[in-house]
Amino acid sequence: MIHYRTAIASDADQCIEIRGLTRENAFSRDELAELGITPQTWAEGIENGESFGYVCLDDQHMVGYCFGELAQGEVLVLALLPEYENQGIGKHLLSLVMQDMKSAGVDRLFLSCAADAQVRSYGFYRYLGWCSTGEFDDAGDEILEYRWE
């Protein structure tokens, strides 16, 4: 049975594992570590409030997650195991993070997304109302923004 809950520090290791198993834009444990993202740093971010998120569980097995950062209004990551795609899980996880930001008074949200229209996330975010800023990050990903209507 699918259910959602607030992410806790002990979820960090499984989040890193899932990030390497995604269909597109996967990052291995080693690649994340090179970026300074380890189970320890991820858990610390949750514990100290730098980041927050939600996880989706199928019974007790984590199948996806979404994390954000209130201070900047950034959606940091949305990841889902491929076999759970196209079920509305990613959309629901993203909406949970977005609603928390809205409740906290964040007017403008942003995220980095593949600039290639062939990548699923390109259409996914635009379909949900995210718009291009015309800017790109250091990795060549496009910066999208969301403003509450």
Secondary structure, DSSP 8 states (H G I E B T S, - for coil): -EEEEE--GGGHHHHHHHHTT-SSS---HHHHHHTT--HHHHHHHHHTTS-EEEEEEETTEEEEEEEEETTTTEEEEEEE-GGGTTSSHHHHHHHHHHHHHHHTT--EEEEEE-S-TTSHHHHHHHHTT-EEEEEE-TTS-EEEEEE--
